[in-house]
Amino acid sequence: MMGEIKTIGVVGSGQMGSGIAQLGAVHGLDVWLLDTDPGALSRATKSISASIHRMVSKGHLSQAAGTDALGRLKCTSNLEELSTADFVIEAIVESEDVKKKLFVQLDKITKRSAILASNTSSISITRLASAVSRPLQVIGMHFMNPPPIMKLVEIIRGADTSDETYNETKALAERLGKIVICSQDYAGFIVNRILMPMINEAFFTLYTGVATKEDIDTGMKLGTNHPMGPLQLADFIGLDVCLSIMKVLHAGLGDGKYAPCPLLVQYVDAGRLGRKRGIGVYNYSKVPETVKKPSPRL
Ligand SMILES: NC(=O)c1ccc[n+]([C@@H]2O[C@H](COP(=O)([O-])OP(=O)(O)OC[C@H]3O[C@@H](n4cnc5c(N)ncnc54)[C@H](O)[C@@H]3O)[C@@H](O)[C@H]2O)c1
């Protein structure tokens, strides 16, 4: 269907989009990085250029390759620029409505042959595909955070994703230096389907007073050789993100075992969202904890 991928479009220049754009530019692709917020684009440009300079100074990339990579990256707020893209990766806000609207626009603007991929953590690829006239060319391409560092890309096949689209996407991920796994399109895909219930269970373990947060984390760290405990990991990911993925698992798979732990819900209600807020399960600031913790623990 399509020739070699030369130009990619990355929509959304936040945490994930900026990392994906950097990967593309470093691996020899022309990249259009698009965001509706010009502030986000300038933050992304700064962080990509700092990161590429770091790679050069550490000897991971030659000076010339670094300069080339930066030269291949172009930023825009005008969706029309994506008409030259062979492949588009969407990494905007995690909202089905907003993503569907974007996919409808991309469907109109991009080449007929272009593949439309989403970096969504939890939204159905099949439902996104149903919004466009090319459902065979819609696929999930789930990078892990931060994209330049993490080795894995989880590829999600929607109900109608063609073999050709899957093969092109896998080849692109491998060109970006990633290892690919393939998931069918059911809530949570592979990684979050297994990870989030583990994190939720860690909250239940804390909530029901089985152990302290420190012992839960030390237990899983040293007992199962995880690099960090599940509660620490939840603080890294963001408790709001964990909760919303648990809700997607619960709604999508319809089993009570996916019901979010009340303590996780309460922390999110209280604004204890994890590291990004300075407080989650753990307190990262010097400010005293304001939320009274429910009884049996501690
Ligand atoms: N952060 C993670 O750890 C992580 C990991 C894997 C996947 N994801 C997924 O990646 C996506 C992006 O997450 P993030 O953490 O980078 O978010 P982010 O908030 O850092 O960035 C999102 C960017 O999208 C822009 N945006 C919003 N609506 C837009 C639109 N209609 N058109 C163009 N730009 C728009 C925003 O201005 C913002 O700059 C989400 O779907 C998320 O679920 C996130």
The ligand as an SDF file (V2000), in Angstrom:
LIG
                    3D

 44 48  0  0  0  0  0  0  0  0999 V2000
    2.5780    9.9320   30.4200 N   0  0  0  0  0  0  0  0  0  0  0  0
    2.6880    8.6340   30.3310 C   0  0  0  0  0  0  0  0  0  0  0  0
    3.3390    7.9660   31.1500 O   0  0  0  0  0  0  0  0  0  0  0  0
    2.0470    7.9010   29.1710 C   0  0  0  0  0  0  0  0  0  0  0  0
    2.5310    6.6190   28.8310 C   0  0  0  0  0  0  0  0  0  0  0  0
    1.9790    5.9620   27.7330 C   0  0  0  0  0  0  0  0  0  0  0  0
    0.9460    6.5680   27.0220 C   0  0  0  0  0  0  0  0  0  0  0  0
    0.4760    7.7990   27.3760 N   0  0  0  0  0  0  0  0  0  0  0  0
   -0.5990    8.3880   26.5650 C   0  0  0  0  0  0  0  0  0  0  0  0
   -0.0180    9.3630   25.6970 O   0  0  0  0  0  0  0  0  0  0  0  0
   -0.9260   10.4330   25.4590 C   0  0  0  0  0  0  0  0  0  0  0  0
   -0.2800   11.7450   25.8390 C   0  0  0  0  0  0  0  0  0  0  0  0
    0.1030   11.7190   27.1890 O   0  0  0  0  0  0  0  0  0  0  0  0
    1.1600   12.7680   27.8080 P   0  0  0  0  0  0  0  0  0  0  0  0
    1.4820   12.2860   29.1600 O   0  0  0  0  0  0  0  0  0  0  0  0
    2.2370   13.0530   26.8220 O   0  0  0  0  0  0  0  0  0  0  0  0
    0.2010   14.0790   27.9270 O   0  0  0  0  0  0  0  0  0  0  0  0
    0.6420   15.6140   28.0680 P   0  0  0  0  0  0  0  0  0  0  0  0
   -0.4740   16.2730   28.8110 O   0  0  0  0  0  0  0  0  0  0  0  0
    2.0350   15.7350   28.5730 O   0  0  0  0  0  0  0  0  0  0  0  0
    0.6330   16.1490   26.5510 O   0  0  0  0  0  0  0  0  0  0  0  0
   -0.5040   16.2320   25.7590 C   0  0  0  0  0  0  0  0  0  0  0  0
   -0.3160   17.3730   24.7420 C   0  0  0  0  0  0  0  0  0  0  0  0
   -1.3680   17.3120   23.7840 O   0  0  0  0  0  0  0  0  0  0  0  0
   -1.7490   18.6290   23.4430 C   0  0  0  0  0  0  0  0  0  0  0  0
   -3.0970   18.5760   22.8870 N   0  0  0  0  0  0  0  0  0  0  0  0
   -4.2720   18.3600   23.5450 C   0  0  0  0  0  0  0  0  0  0  0  0
   -5.2920   18.3160   22.6550 N   0  0  0  0  0  0  0  0  0  0  0  0
   -4.7550   18.5130   21.4230 C   0  0  0  0  0  0  0  0  0  0  0  0
   -5.2970   18.5500   20.1050 C   0  0  0  0  0  0  0  0  0  0  0  0
   -6.5950   18.3750   19.8770 N   0  0  0  0  0  0  0  0  0  0  0  0
   -4.4420   18.7390   19.0650 N   0  0  0  0  0  0  0  0  0  0  0  0
   -3.1180   18.8970   19.2800 C   0  0  0  0  0  0  0  0  0  0  0  0
   -2.5490   18.8710   20.5110 N   0  0  0  0  0  0  0  0  0  0  0  0
   -3.3560   18.6700   21.5580 C   0  0  0  0  0  0  0  0  0  0  0  0
   -1.6410   19.3990   24.7410 C   0  0  0  0  0  0  0  0  0  0  0  0
   -1.4780   20.7910   24.4770 O   0  0  0  0  0  0  0  0  0  0  0  0
   -0.3920   18.7740   25.3780 C   0  0  0  0  0  0  0  0  0  0  0  0
    0.7780   19.4860   25.0300 O   0  0  0  0  0  0  0  0  0  0  0  0
   -2.1980   10.0720   26.2300 C   0  0  0  0  0  0  0  0  0  0  0  0
   -3.0870    9.4010   25.3740 O   0  0  0  0  0  0  0  0  0  0  0  0
   -1.6770    9.1440   27.3170 C   0  0  0  0  0  0  0  0  0  0  0  0
   -2.6600    8.2480   27.7880 O   0  0  0  0  0  0  0  0  0  0  0  0
    1.0200    8.4720   28.4270 C   0  0  0  0  0  0  0  0  0  0  0  0
  1  2  1  0
  2  3  2  0
  2  4  1  0
  4  5  1  0
  4 44  2  0
  5  6  2  0
  6  7  1  0
  7  8  2  0
  8  9  1  0
  8 44  1  0
  9 10  1  0
  9 42  1  0
 10 11  1  0
 11 12  1  0
 11 40  1  0
 12 13  1  0
 13 14  1  0
 14 15  2  0
 14 16  1  0
 14 17  1  0
 17 18  1  0
 18 19  2  0
 18 20  1  0
 18 21  1  0
 21 22  1  0
 22 23  1  0
 23 24  1  0
 23 38  1  0
 24 25  1  0
 25 26  1  0
 25 36  1  0
 26 27  1  0
 26 35  1  0
 27 28  2  0
 28 29  1  0
 29 30  1  0
 29 35  2  0
 30 31  1  0
 30 32  2  0
 32 33  1  0
 33 34  2  0
 34 35  1  0
 36 37  1  0
 36 38  1  0
 38 39  1  0
 40 41  1  0
 40 42  1  0
 42 43  1  0
M  CHG  2   8   1  16  -1
M  END
$$$$
